[in-house]
């Protein structure tokens, strides 16, 4: 058991040191959602009011609605960035070295996912603190109650990123593939607009949003922030996390970089 603990601690510490040394990574993770909150939401505040919907008990402003979606945006981008580091580690050989340890591959990859998720949570709560000062103030207990939901969503998106990175053999192809994934996931969800507004606009667009796993991640976090449990979203996110993690472990091939060099 001590070997597992030392390995987990080492992987988490490595990710933490990488995060500390790359301060631009922290700033860039905050700049994106803050721009949406301070600029985009400000422009829509007067034009777009949000009706009384779950989990809110009254009418809310647009910036209040958008904050849970922006927290999930941080988790989404960090999950994809974590998969980029996985591709880089595979290219440079550090992941293959790690896999030479006697510990199971599933544990090593799970430890990598957990380390990425924990770093993402630090950035999320930094953003929530800024949003609180700005005036978006969910219940104080909601910030604590949302922690398990945020961790689950972070693991879900990190597992998805790892699964996608398994199919990328060249680091140069990463940006195009990730953009093809990130933007549809984000925009075809309830992060920016309620689902009923999507349905008013287009029925097929509404169903695309319903089938989007990121929608359920956003709704899970949104309800948790306001001390509500969205059971359907919880079950869907938990099931997809397990599915993506299993597929990522099964499909992980540290020889991709070696095959590329041999070619």
VOLUMDO-74244 format. One record per residue (C-alpha): z, y, x; residue number from 1. Coordinates in nm, 2 decimals. Example, Ala and Ser with C-alpha at 12.3 -4.5 7.8 and 13.67 -1.06 7.14 Angstrom:
BEGIN
- Z|Y|X|k
- 0.78|-0.45|1.23|1
- 0.71|-0.11|1.37|2
END
This chain:
BEGIN
- Z|Y|X|k
- 0.00|0.00|0.00|1
- 0.08|0.24|0.29|2
- -0.28|0.19|0.41|3
- -0.42|0.31|0.08|4
- -0.18|0.61|0.08|5
- -0.27|0.72|0.43|6
- -0.64|0.68|0.35|7
- -0.61|0.89|0.03|8
- -0.41|1.15|0.21|9
- -0.66|1.17|0.49|10
- -0.96|1.21|0.26|11
- -0.78|1.48|0.05|12
- -0.67|1.66|0.37|13
- -1.02|1.66|0.51|14
- -1.16|1.81|0.18|15
- -0.88|2.07|0.18|16
- -0.95|2.17|0.54|17
- -1.32|2.19|0.47|18
- -1.24|2.41|0.17|19
- -1.01|2.64|0.37|20
- -1.26|2.68|0.65|21
- -1.54|2.76|0.40|22
- -1.40|3.07|0.23|23
- -1.74|3.16|0.10|24
- -1.73|2.84|-0.11|25
- -1.41|2.97|-0.29|26
- -1.56|3.31|-0.35|27
- -1.89|3.18|-0.47|28
- -1.71|2.95|-0.71|29
- -1.54|3.25|-0.87|30
- -1.83|3.50|-0.85|31
- -2.05|3.29|-1.09|32
- -1.80|3.27|-1.39|33
- -1.67|3.62|-1.33|34
- -2.02|3.76|-1.36|35
- -2.06|3.58|-1.69|36
- -1.72|3.70|-1.81|37
- -1.73|4.06|-1.70|38
- -2.10|4.14|-1.75|39
- -2.26|3.89|-1.98|40
- -1.97|3.85|-2.22|41
- -1.92|4.23|-2.22|42
- -2.27|4.28|-2.34|43
- -2.23|4.04|-2.63|44
- -1.87|4.13|-2.73|45
- -1.98|4.39|-2.98|46
- -2.29|4.21|-3.10|47
- -2.15|3.86|-3.14|48
- -1.82|3.79|-3.31|49
- -1.69|3.43|-3.33|50
- -1.58|3.30|-3.67|51
- -1.26|3.11|-3.72|52
- -1.33|2.77|-3.57|53
- -1.12|2.50|-3.41|54
- -0.90|2.54|-3.21|55
- -0.87|2.91|-3.29|56
- -0.65|3.03|-3.58|57
- -0.82|3.37|-3.62|58
- -1.14|3.56|-3.53|59
- -1.19|3.59|-3.16|60
- -1.39|3.80|-2.92|61
- -1.68|3.64|-2.73|62
- -1.51|3.66|-2.39|63
- -1.22|3.46|-2.53|64
- -1.47|3.20|-2.65|65
- -1.66|3.18|-2.33|66
- -1.37|3.13|-2.09|67
- -1.32|2.75|-2.14|68
- -1.70|2.70|-2.09|69
- -1.68|2.90|-1.76|70
- -1.39|2.69|-1.63|71
- -1.61|2.39|-1.69|72
- -1.89|2.57|-1.51|73
- -1.67|2.58|-1.20|74
- -1.61|2.21|-1.23|75
- -1.98|2.14|-1.28|76
- -2.09|2.34|-0.98|77
- -1.81|2.19|-0.76|78
- -1.90|1.84|-0.88|79
- -2.26|1.89|-0.78|80
- -2.15|2.06|-0.45|81
- -1.93|1.76|-0.38|82
- -2.22|1.53|-0.42|83
- -2.41|1.75|-0.17|84
- -2.13|1.69|0.09|85
- -2.17|1.32|0.01|86
- -2.54|1.34|0.09|87
- -2.46|1.54|0.41|88
- -2.19|1.29|0.51|89
- -2.43|1.00|0.46|90
- -2.69|1.18|0.67|91
- -2.45|1.26|0.95|92
- -2.29|0.91|0.94|93
- -1.93|1.01|0.87|94
- -1.93|0.82|0.54|95
- -2.07|0.51|0.70|96
- -1.79|0.53|0.96|97
- -1.53|0.56|0.67|98
- -1.68|0.26|0.50|99
- -1.62|0.05|0.81|100
- -1.25|0.05|0.72|101
- -1.11|-0.27|0.56|102
- -1.03|-0.08|0.23|103
- -1.25|-0.14|-0.07|104
- -1.56|0.08|-0.11|105
- -1.45|0.16|-0.47|106
- -1.12|0.30|-0.35|107
- -1.28|0.51|-0.08|108
- -1.53|0.66|-0.32|109
- -1.26|0.71|-0.58|110
- -1.05|0.89|-0.32|111
- -1.35|1.12|-0.24|112
- -1.39|1.20|-0.61|113
- -1.02|1.27|-0.66|114
- -1.02|1.50|-0.35|115
- -1.32|1.70|-0.49|116
- -1.15|1.72|-0.83|117
- -0.82|1.86|-0.69|118
- -1.01|2.13|-0.49|119
- -1.19|2.22|-0.81|120
- -0.87|2.26|-1.00|121
- -0.75|2.53|-0.75|122
- -1.06|2.73|-0.82|123
- -1.03|2.69|-1.20|124
- -0.67|2.82|-1.21|125
- -0.76|3.11|-0.98|126
- -1.03|3.20|-1.24|127
- -0.79|3.16|-1.53|128
- -0.55|3.39|-1.36|129
- -0.81|3.66|-1.32|130
- -0.92|3.60|-1.69|131
- -0.55|3.64|-1.79|132
- -0.53|3.98|-1.62|133
- -0.87|4.07|-1.78|134
- -0.72|4.00|-2.12|135
- -0.82|3.65|-2.21|136
- -0.47|3.49|-2.26|137
- -0.45|3.14|-2.40|138
- -0.09|3.02|-2.46|139
- 0.11|2.98|-2.14|140
- 0.19|2.62|-2.22|141
- -0.18|2.57|-2.28|142
- -0.25|2.64|-1.92|143
- -0.03|2.34|-1.83|144
- -0.15|2.12|-2.12|145
- -0.51|2.17|-2.00|146
- -0.44|2.03|-1.66|147
- -0.50|1.66|-1.75|148
- -0.82|1.76|-1.94|149
- -0.94|1.97|-1.65|150
- -0.87|1.68|-1.41|151
- -1.06|1.43|-1.63|152
- -1.36|1.67|-1.66|153
- -1.36|1.73|-1.29|154
- -1.36|1.35|-1.22|155
- -1.64|1.31|-1.48|156
- -1.86|1.57|-1.32|157
- -1.79|1.46|-0.97|158
- -1.87|1.10|-1.06|159
- -2.20|1.22|-1.22|160
- -2.28|1.41|-0.91|161
- -2.20|1.11|-0.69|162
- -2.42|0.89|-0.91|163
- -2.71|1.14|-0.88|164
- -2.67|1.18|-0.51|165
- -2.71|0.81|-0.46|166
- -3.07|0.85|-0.56|167
- -3.14|1.13|-0.31|168
- -3.26|1.01|0.02|169
- -3.33|1.34|0.18|170
- -3.10|1.64|0.20|171
- -3.40|1.87|0.14|172
- -3.45|1.73|-0.21|173
- -3.10|1.79|-0.32|174
- -3.13|2.15|-0.45|175
- -3.43|2.08|-0.68|176
- -3.27|1.77|-0.83|177
- -2.94|1.94|-0.89|178
- -3.09|2.25|-1.05|179
- -3.28|2.02|-1.28|180
- -2.95|1.87|-1.39|181
- -2.70|2.17|-1.38|182
- -2.88|2.42|-1.59|183
- -2.98|2.19|-1.88|184
- -2.62|2.05|-1.89|185
- -2.47|2.40|-1.90|186
- -2.71|2.58|-2.13|187
- -2.75|2.29|-2.38|188
- -2.38|2.28|-2.45|189
- -2.11|2.47|-2.64|190
- -2.01|2.66|-2.33|191
- -2.19|2.98|-2.43|192
- -2.24|2.95|-2.81|193
- -2.06|2.75|-3.09|194
- -2.25|2.45|-3.21|195
- -2.28|2.59|-3.56|196
- -2.48|2.88|-3.42|197
- -2.70|2.64|-3.23|198
- -2.76|2.46|-3.56|199
- -2.85|2.78|-3.74|200
- -3.11|2.84|-3.47|201
- -3.26|2.49|-3.44|202
- -3.16|2.15|-3.57|203
- -3.31|1.96|-3.27|204
- -3.14|2.20|-3.03|205
- -2.81|2.14|-3.20|206
- -2.85|1.76|-3.16|207
- -2.94|1.80|-2.79|208
- -2.61|1.99|-2.75|209
- -2.42|1.72|-2.94|210
- -2.56|1.45|-2.72|211
- -2.48|1.65|-2.40|212
- -2.17|1.51|-2.23|213
- -2.09|1.86|-2.10|214
- -2.04|1.98|-2.46|215
- -1.76|1.73|-2.50|216
- -1.61|1.83|-2.17|217
- -1.60|2.19|-2.28|218
- -1.45|2.11|-2.62|219
- -1.18|1.89|-2.46|220
- -1.08|2.18|-2.23|221
- -1.11|2.44|-2.50|222
- -0.88|2.25|-2.74|223
- -0.63|2.16|-2.46|224
- -0.60|2.53|-2.36|225
- -0.49|2.61|-2.72|226
- -0.26|2.31|-2.74|227
- -0.49|2.09|-2.95|228
- -0.61|1.74|-2.88|229
- -0.98|1.67|-2.94|230
- -0.96|1.29|-2.96|231
- -1.33|1.23|-2.98|232
- -1.40|1.45|-2.68|233
- -1.12|1.27|-2.49|234
- -1.26|0.93|-2.56|235
- -1.61|1.02|-2.47|236
- -1.52|1.20|-2.15|237
- -1.29|0.91|-2.04|238
- -1.56|0.65|-2.12|239
- -1.83|0.84|-1.94|240
- -1.61|0.90|-1.64|241
- -1.55|0.53|-1.61|242
- -1.92|0.45|-1.66|243
- -2.05|0.70|-1.41|244
- -1.78|0.60|-1.15|245
- -1.87|0.23|-1.18|246
- -2.24|0.30|-1.16|247
- -2.19|0.53|-0.86|248
- -1.99|0.27|-0.67|249
- -2.24|-0.01|-0.75|250
- -2.54|0.20|-0.65|251
- -2.39|0.37|-0.34|252
- -2.60|0.28|-0.04|253
- -2.49|0.42|0.30|254
- -2.81|0.29|0.45|255
- -3.03|0.55|0.29|256
- -3.00|0.78|0.59|257
- -3.07|0.49|0.83|258
- -3.38|0.39|0.62|259
- -3.51|0.75|0.64|260
- -3.47|0.76|1.02|261
- -3.63|0.43|1.06|262
- -3.93|0.55|0.85|263
END
